[in-house]
Amino acid sequence: MDLLSISIICVKVLLVFSVTMLTVLVMIIAERRVSAFMQGRLGPNRVGPMGLLQPIADGIKFLMKEDLVPAGADKPVFLLAPAMLLIPALMTFAVIPFGASITLFGRDIPLQVADVNVGVLYIIALTSIGVYGLVLAGWSSNSKYPLIGGLRSSAQLISYELTMGLAIVSIVLLSGSLRLNDIIANQQGYFLSWNVCKQPIAFFIFLIAVYAETNRLPFDLTEAEQELVGGYHTEYSSMKFAMFFMAEYANMITGAALTVTLFFGGWDVPFLNEATMGILGVVLSVISFTLKTAFFLFLYIWVRWTFPRFRYDQLMNLGWKVLLPLALFNIFITAGYLTVATLY
């Protein structure tokens, strides 16, 4: 690998990291303003023009808070747990294509940090690591309430991670590949080519599972302040506490981008061939991906301030008794259809 290739990869890594962290800040202010609008309030309007600098003020406040470590806590694990949530959340976006390929310096450069053949498996593997962060945060605090919060959090994530994986299997069967660019290519052409039209049941299951994986209402049993004080992060303060919420918003961004990639054609613009349009096609593809992702990020906020929280037994029943059998049934139907289509 020559110096130019390494430089291009570094630029893409820096670009994706910067945009993701900037989007986290935008989502923080958007969550507070949209929720205020839905409840007839004003929301943040004091710090900066129209309150837009409120996330910066919140960050400064977290930096100036006293950083406490409980007596008797397992300090190395206590310090490692927030990073085990945040780092995988930031790494997951590396395999998601956010635009059509662009030609620069005589090279075809994909707008994607890493174009790997097993992109779907890479994403599922990284999201699984987040479970360890929750469990270790609760266990290392040396307190009963965080421990209970960590245990119920791990049960929730493992349950819905299985359902989410099975929903993705039907998409993999249709595209015949684990590579995300191949999944996007299989949806190009027009609206009815999108997997949401081919696999509406899988989309429904996947969307619910993603909400549960990102700990958003009505699936925020990982915190459940009314029952557990604050859940797995009760004993955390300062920037370590902030890292948990940065990971939540980073996971929301990845979840929205993955939903767009798997079910809504990714960066593709229906009825257009971006490859023949040069720079204009690349710009349109990035705008398309951005708008689709922004819609699902808005949907996160909308759902949070619309539906009440599930009871824990309802949450587990939905995952194991409804969504899991439905996902298996959908895989069976999809495999049967593809078999018949291949034979005839």
Secondary structure, DSSP 8 states (H G I E B T S, - for coil): --HHHHHHHHHHHHHHHHHHHHHHHHHHHHHHHHHHHHTT---S-SSSGGGTTHHHHHHHHHHHS-----TT--HHHHHHHHHHHHHHHHHGGGG---EEEEEETTEEEEESS---TTHHHHHHHHHHHHHHHHHHHHHHTT-HHHHHHHHHHHHHHHHHHHHHHHHHHHHHHHHT-S-HHHHHHTT-SSGGGSHHHH-HHHHHHHHHHHHHHTT-TTS-TTT-HHHHTTGGGTT--HHHHHHHHHHHHHHHHHHHHHHHHHHS-TT--TT--GGGSHHHHHHHHHHHHHHHHHHHHHHHHHHHTTS----HHHHHHIIIIIIHHHHHHHHHHHHHHHHHHHH-
